[in-house]
Amino acid sequence: MNLALFLSLILLMTIAAGLLGSLTGLGGGVVAVPVLIVFFQFPFVDAVGVSLITILATSTTSGAAYVRDHITDLRIGMFLEIATVPGAFVGAVVAIFLARSNLEDALLVALGAVLILSAVSSLLRGRQTSTHGGRPDRISRYFGFRGTYHDHALGTAVSYEGENTKGALGVMFCAGVVSALFGIGAGVLKVFALEGALNLPMKVATATSNFMIGVTAAAGASVLLMAGYVNPLFAAPAAIGTALGSYVGSRYLPRLRNEAVRWIFVVVVFALAIEVILRGVGFAA
């Protein structure tokens, strides 16, 4: 295939990935990794390396828009990065090790099972747009993990207060490991930690996740770059395409109802789970 055409196809694919990642808070890697491996024949870790760059672009573009719209909770996001960044370093090292092993298929199947359970849990939780009063823990009270944002879809202000901070930190460490290991941003786990453990509204969780995935991806990508698994020739168009897609997505999230965002989120999780399970058992190779 002609190199220019090859790079153009990567650009188009990552535009879709950025749009999807921005709307759901998952990061563009949920599309980038499977497509790079299946359609572009990238080796697993090379696809992860390029995907982490696209995730960084998603966070930089859509994350800035959500901050401007006062949806992102910067204080909570920066605090939880103390868990995701070390996790990303661990995940990147494991990814490099797996590049020379035969354990990737089993890990993909395990990840798919976890994602399905997480999606089912999200549906059963059925959280409403307005949050409950909650019972903030000592850490949440000390750091002031509370805020208010204006919901354009509802035309009203929504207040929230964080709780179960220690539980969220544990999930965030795992999210960092999964992010660098699979190159998917791990927004799945981040959104669950922010919405499920901290009891944040879905939109705040999605916007804060978009902000956090960039820092996490940068940590993982730095390790893979030093190991030679990030090709700048492919990473450049991927980053441009993801930035364009995430910008479009960031313009629509504030106008969507939380229930719509939730269903987009759940559908994407199920699709990702099916894809990685099929690849793990050899049907999507």
C-alpha positions as CSV (number, residue, x, y, z in Angstrom):
1,M,0.0,0.0,0.0
2,N,1.2,3.5,-0.8
3,L,2.6,5.2,2.2
4,A,0.6,8.4,1.7
5,L,-2.6,6.4,1.5
6,F,-1.6,4.3,4.5
7,L,-1.0,7.5,6.6
8,S,-4.3,9.0,5.3
9,L,-6.3,5.9,6.5
10,I,-4.6,6.1,9.9
11,L,-5.7,9.8,10.0
12,L,-9.3,9.0,9.2
13,M,-9.4,6.1,11.7
14,T,-8.1,8.2,14.5
15,I,-10.6,11.0,13.8
16,A,-13.3,8.5,14.6
17,A,-11.3,7.3,17.6
18,G,-11.0,10.8,19.0
19,L,-14.7,11.5,18.6
20,L,-15.6,8.3,20.4
21,G,-13.0,8.8,23.1
22,S,-14.0,12.4,23.8
23,L,-17.7,11.6,24.2
24,T,-17.2,8.6,26.5
25,G,-14.1,9.6,28.4
26,L,-12.5,6.2,27.4
27,G,-9.8,7.7,25.2
28,G,-9.4,7.0,21.5
29,G,-7.4,3.8,22.1
30,V,-10.6,1.8,22.4
31,V,-10.8,2.1,18.6
32,A,-7.2,2.7,17.7
33,V,-5.7,-0.4,19.2
34,P,-8.0,-3.0,17.6
35,V,-8.0,-1.2,14.2
36,L,-4.2,-0.8,14.1
37,I,-3.7,-4.5,14.9
38,V,-6.5,-6.0,12.7
39,F,-6.5,-3.7,9.7
40,F,-3.0,-2.2,9.7
41,Q,-1.2,-5.3,10.9
42,F,0.7,-3.5,13.7
43,P,2.5,-5.6,16.3
44,F,0.7,-5.5,19.6
45,V,3.1,-3.2,21.6
46,D,3.7,-1.0,18.6
47,A,-0.1,-0.4,18.4
48,V,-0.2,0.3,22.1
49,G,2.6,2.9,21.7
50,V,0.8,4.8,18.9
51,S,-2.5,4.5,20.7
52,L,-1.1,6.2,23.8
53,I,-0.1,9.1,21.6
54,T,-3.6,9.4,20.3
55,I,-4.9,9.3,23.9
56,L,-2.6,12.1,24.8
57,A,-4.0,14.1,21.9
58,T,-7.6,13.4,22.9
59,S,-7.0,14.6,26.5
60,T,-5.2,17.7,25.3
61,T,-8.0,18.7,23.0
62,S,-11.2,17.7,24.6
63,G,-9.8,18.1,28.1
64,A,-9.2,21.8,27.5
65,A,-12.7,22.3,26.3
66,Y,-14.2,20.6,29.3
67,V,-12.1,22.8,31.6
68,R,-13.3,25.9,29.8
69,D,-16.9,24.7,30.3
70,H,-16.3,24.2,34.0
71,I,-17.2,20.5,33.9
72,T,-13.8,19.0,34.7
73,D,-12.8,18.8,38.4
74,L,-9.1,19.6,38.2
75,R,-8.5,19.1,42.0
76,I,-9.9,15.6,42.0
77,G,-8.1,14.7,38.7
78,M,-4.7,15.9,39.8
79,F,-5.0,14.2,43.2
80,L,-5.9,10.8,41.6
81,E,-3.0,11.0,39.2
82,I,-0.7,10.1,42.1
83,A,-2.1,6.6,41.6
84,T,-2.5,6.4,37.8
85,V,1.0,7.5,36.9
86,P,2.9,4.8,38.9
87,G,0.4,2.3,37.5
88,A,1.2,3.4,34.0
89,F,4.9,2.8,34.5
90,V,4.2,-0.7,35.7
91,G,1.8,-1.4,32.8
92,A,4.4,-0.2,30.2
93,V,7.1,-2.4,31.6
94,V,4.7,-5.4,31.6
95,A,3.7,-4.6,28.0
96,I,7.3,-4.7,26.9
97,F,7.8,-8.0,28.6
98,L,4.6,-9.4,27.0
99,A,6.0,-8.5,23.6
100,R,8.4,-11.4,24.0
101,S,6.0,-13.8,25.6
102,N,2.8,-15.8,24.8
103,L,0.6,-14.3,27.5
104,E,-1.1,-11.5,25.5
105,D,-4.1,-13.6,24.4
106,A,-5.0,-14.7,28.0
107,L,-4.8,-11.1,29.2
108,L,-7.1,-9.9,26.4
109,V,-9.7,-12.4,27.4
110,A,-9.4,-11.4,31.0
111,L,-9.7,-7.7,30.2
112,G,-12.8,-8.4,28.1
113,A,-14.5,-10.2,31.0
114,V,-13.7,-7.3,33.3
115,L,-15.2,-4.8,30.9
116,I,-18.4,-6.8,30.5
117,L,-18.8,-7.0,34.3
118,S,-18.1,-3.2,34.6
119,A,-20.7,-2.3,31.9
120,V,-23.3,-4.5,33.6
121,S,-22.5,-2.8,36.9
122,S,-23.0,0.6,35.3
123,L,-26.4,-0.3,34.0
124,L,-27.6,-1.8,37.3
125,R,-26.3,1.3,39.2
126,G,-28.6,3.5,37.1
127,R,-27.3,6.7,38.7
128,Q,-29.4,9.9,38.1
129,T,-28.0,13.2,36.9
130,S,-28.3,15.0,40.3
131,T,-26.2,13.4,42.9
132,H,-27.2,12.3,46.4
133,G,-25.8,14.1,49.4
134,G,-23.2,11.4,49.9
135,R,-21.0,10.8,52.9
136,P,-17.6,12.3,52.1
137,D,-14.6,10.7,53.8
138,R,-11.8,12.5,55.7
139,I,-9.6,12.8,52.6
140,S,-12.4,14.3,50.6
141,R,-13.3,16.8,53.2
142,Y,-9.7,17.8,53.8
143,F,-8.9,18.5,50.1
144,G,-12.3,19.9,49.4
145,F,-13.5,17.4,46.7
146,R,-16.7,19.1,46.0
147,G,-18.1,21.3,43.2
148,T,-21.0,22.5,41.1
149,Y,-21.4,22.6,37.3
150,H,-24.2,23.9,35.1
151,D,-26.0,21.1,33.1
152,H,-27.0,22.7,29.8
153,A,-29.3,19.7,29.0
154,L,-31.3,20.2,32.3
155,G,-30.9,23.9,32.5
156,T,-29.9,23.8,36.2
157,A,-26.8,23.7,38.4
158,V,-25.7,20.2,39.7
159,S,-23.7,19.9,43.0
160,Y,-21.6,17.0,44.1
161,E,-19.2,15.9,46.8
162,G,-16.6,13.1,46.6
163,E,-16.6,10.1,48.8
164,N,-14.6,6.8,49.2
165,T,-11.4,8.4,48.1
166,K,-9.2,5.4,49.1
167,G,-11.3,3.0,46.9
168,A,-11.0,5.4,44.0
169,L,-7.2,5.5,44.4
170,G,-7.0,1.7,44.2
171,V,-9.1,1.6,41.0
172,M,-7.0,4.4,39.5
173,F,-3.8,2.5,40.0
174,C,-5.3,-0.4,38.2
175,A,-6.4,2.0,35.5
176,G,-2.9,3.2,35.0
177,V,-1.6,-0.4,34.6
178,V,-4.4,-1.2,32.1
179,S,-3.8,2.0,30.2
180,A,-0.1,1.4,29.4
181,L,-0.6,-2.4,29.1
182,F,-3.4,-2.2,26.4
183,G,-3.1,1.3,25.1
184,I,-6.8,2.0,25.7
185,G,-6.7,5.0,28.0
186,A,-8.4,2.9,30.7
187,G,-11.1,5.6,30.8
188,V,-13.4,2.6,31.5
189,L,-11.9,2.2,35.0
190,K,-11.4,5.9,35.5
191,V,-15.0,6.8,34.9
192,F,-16.2,3.9,37.1
193,A,-13.9,5.2,39.9
194,L,-15.0,8.8,39.5
195,E,-18.7,8.0,39.2
196,G,-19.0,4.8,41.3
197,A,-16.5,5.3,44.1
198,L,-16.4,9.1,44.3
199,N,-20.1,9.5,43.5
200,L,-19.5,12.2,40.8
201,P,-22.1,13.0,38.1
202,M,-21.6,11.1,34.9
203,K,-20.6,14.3,32.9
204,V,-18.1,15.4,35.6
205,A,-16.7,11.8,35.6
206,T,-16.4,11.8,31.8
207,A,-14.8,15.2,31.6
208,T,-12.3,14.6,34.4
209,S,-11.4,11.2,32.9
210,N,-10.6,13.0,29.6
211,F,-8.3,15.2,31.6
212,M,-6.6,12.4,33.4
213,I,-6.0,9.9,30.6
214,G,-3.5,12.3,29.0
215,V,-1.2,12.4,32.0
216,T,-1.5,8.6,32.4
217,A,-0.8,8.0,28.6
218,A,2.2,10.3,28.7
219,A,3.7,8.3,31.5
220,G,3.2,5.0,29.7
221,A,4.3,6.4,26.3
222,S,7.5,7.7,27.7
223,V,8.6,4.1,28.7
224,L,7.5,2.6,25.3
225,L,9.3,5.5,23.5
226,M,12.6,4.8,25.2
227,A,12.1,1.1,24.4
228,G,11.6,1.9,20.7
229,Y,7.9,1.0,20.4
230,V,6.6,4.4,19.4
231,N,7.0,5.2,15.6
232,P,6.8,9.0,15.1
233,L,5.9,8.5,11.4
234,F,2.6,6.7,12.4
235,A,2.1,8.5,15.7
236,A,2.0,12.0,14.0
237,P,-1.1,11.5,11.8
238,A,-2.7,9.5,14.6
239,A,-2.3,12.4,17.0
240,I,-3.6,14.9,14.5
241,G,-6.7,12.8,13.7
242,T,-7.5,12.1,17.3
243,A,-7.2,15.8,18.1
244,L,-9.7,16.7,15.4
245,G,-12.2,14.0,16.5
246,S,-11.9,14.9,20.2
247,Y,-12.5,18.6,19.5
248,V,-15.8,17.7,17.7
249,G,-16.8,15.4,20.6
250,S,-16.0,18.0,23.2
251,R,-18.5,20.4,21.6
252,Y,-21.4,17.9,22.0
253,L,-20.9,16.5,25.5
254,P,-22.3,19.5,27.4
255,R,-25.5,19.3,25.4
256,L,-26.2,15.6,26.0
257,R,-28.2,14.2,28.8
258,N,-26.4,12.0,31.3
259,E,-28.5,9.0,30.3
260,A,-27.4,9.4,26.7
261,V,-23.8,9.6,27.7
262,R,-24.3,6.5,29.9
263,W,-25.7,4.5,27.0
264,I,-22.8,5.5,24.7
265,F,-20.5,4.5,27.4
266,V,-22.0,1.1,28.0
267,V,-22.3,0.3,24.3
268,V,-18.6,1.2,23.7
269,V,-17.6,-1.0,26.7
270,F,-19.5,-4.0,25.4
271,A,-18.1,-3.5,21.9
272,L,-14.5,-3.3,23.3
273,A,-15.1,-6.3,25.4
274,I,-16.3,-8.5,22.5
275,E,-13.4,-7.3,20.4
276,V,-10.6,-8.1,22.9
277,I,-12.2,-11.5,23.8
278,L,-12.4,-12.5,20.1
279,R,-8.8,-11.5,19.6
280,G,-7.8,-13.4,22.7
281,V,-9.4,-16.6,21.6
282,G,-8.1,-16.3,18.1
283,F,-11.2,-15.4,16.1
284,A,-10.2,-11.8,15.4
285,A,-6.6,-12.3,14.6
